[in-house]
Amino acid sequence: MDYYLFRGANHEDKQGLKDFSIAILKVSQAGFDSMVNEELEFQKLLEVSLEFLLPAHELFALFVERSPALKKKSRSYAGMFYRLKRELGEELFEELELDLPGNKSLFIGLMKVEMPALSIFLNQLTSSSFVFGILKEREKALQENMLARFYGEAVFIEKEKHVRINWLKGVKLLCGDDNLVFRLASDGQDNQYLEFYGPSALVDARIKNNLLPCLKEHFYLRRRPQAGTM
C-alpha cells in the first residue's frame, strides 16, 4: 500500500509491515455551516471511539515537544506535565529530558489516560505536542525504555530547531507488541482524520468489526472508511 505517510521510506524500513493495516476515519468540512461544527463532530468522533475502546485497553498518550528549548533548572524541574501531575497524580506520567547541543534539551513524555482524565486529554491535550495514542491490551505491559527508543528511532531535529517525526519508524515501534496506535491528522483542505494502525487482525477485529458498528449508532457515515494493508 502506498500510504502517504510512508512514501519515500526505503525497503528496509518497510520490513515487518506485511500484515499491517491502516484504517482512516475522515471528517470533511464539506456540508458544514462553520468550522466550529466540524471541530465538534471530530471531537465527538474521537470521544466516542476512545470510550468504546477503553474498557478493553489501556490508553497511553505520547508527547514530543515541537522544538528544543534552553535547558534551565526550572524547566528541568517542571517537565512537560507539572500542572497535570499535581492534578491527576505523578503515577500516570513518565517523561524524559534529552540533552542537546547548545545547552538545549527536548522533552518526550507519556501519559496514561484513564477514564476520569479522558475529557482533559480530549479538550486540552490533543492540540498540544501530542503525537500518538497507544491502545494496549490490559494484561500486557508496555515495552521497556519506550520513550528513549522512540526518540532514538523516530525523532530527528532539523537545523537544531524543528522536531520531525519519522512516522513509519514510530508506528512500527509502537505497534510492535500487538498494540493499536492512533494519530490525529488534517490536510490543507480542512479535512480531519482519525487514523488507526496495527496488525491486520487487530485492526479488523477491533476497528472494522467492533468500533465501526458502534460509530454508526452515533454518526451518519458518509462514506466507507479508508483502509489498507501493507
Rosetta blueprint (number, residue, H / E / L):
1 M L
2 D L
3 Y L
4 Y H
5 L H
6 F H
7 R L
8 G L
9 A L
10 N L
11 H H
12 E H
13 D H
14 K H
15 Q L
16 G L
17 L L
18 K L
19 D L
20 F E
21 S E
22 I E
23 A E
24 I E
25 L E
26 K E
27 V E
28 S L
29 Q L
30 A L
31 G L
32 F L
33 D L
34 S L
35 M H
36 V H
37 N H
38 E H
39 E H
40 L H
41 E H
42 F H
43 Q H
44 K H
45 L H
46 L H
47 E H
48 V H
49 S H
50 L H
51 E H
52 F H
53 L H
54 L H
55 P H
56 A H
57 H E
58 E E
59 L E
60 F E
61 A E
62 L E
63 F E
64 V E
65 E L
66 R L
67 S L
68 P L
69 A E
70 L E
71 K L
72 K L
73 K H
74 S H
75 R H
76 S H
77 Y H
78 A H
79 G L
80 M L
81 F L
82 Y H
83 R H
84 L H
85 K H
86 R H
87 E H
88 L H
89 G L
90 E H
91 E H
92 L H
93 F E
94 E E
95 E E
96 L E
97 E E
98 L E
99 D E
100 L E
101 P L
102 G L
103 N L
104 K E
105 S E
106 L E
107 F E
108 I E
109 G E
110 L E
111 M E
112 K E
113 V E
114 E L
115 M H
116 P H
117 A H
118 L H
119 S H
120 I H
121 F H
122 L H
123 N H
124 Q H
125 L H
126 T L
127 S L
128 S L
129 S L
130 F E
131 V E
132 F E
133 G E
134 I E
135 L E
136 K E
137 E E
138 R L
139 E L
140 K L
141 A L
142 L L
143 Q L
144 E L
145 N L
146 M H
147 L H
148 A H
149 R H
150 F H
151 Y H
152 G H
153 E H
154 A H
155 V E
156 F E
157 I E
158 E E
159 K L
160 E L
161 K L
162 H E
163 V E
164 R E
165 I E
166 N L
167 W H
168 L H
169 K H
170 G H
171 V H
172 K H
173 L H
174 L H
175 C L
176 G L
177 D L
178 D L
179 N L
180 L E
181 V E
182 F E
183 R E
184 L E
185 A E
186 S E
187 D L
188 G L
189 Q L
190 D L
191 N L
192 Q E
193 Y E
194 L E
195 E E
196 F E
197 Y E
198 G E
199 P E
200 S H
201 A H
202 L H
203 V H
204 D H
205 A H
206 R H
207 I H
208 K H
209 N H
210 N H
211 L H
212 L H
213 P H
214 C H
215 L H
216 K H
217 E L
218 H L
219 F L
220 Y L
221 L L
222 R L
223 R L
224 R L
225 P L
226 Q E
227 A E
228 G E
229 T E
230 M L
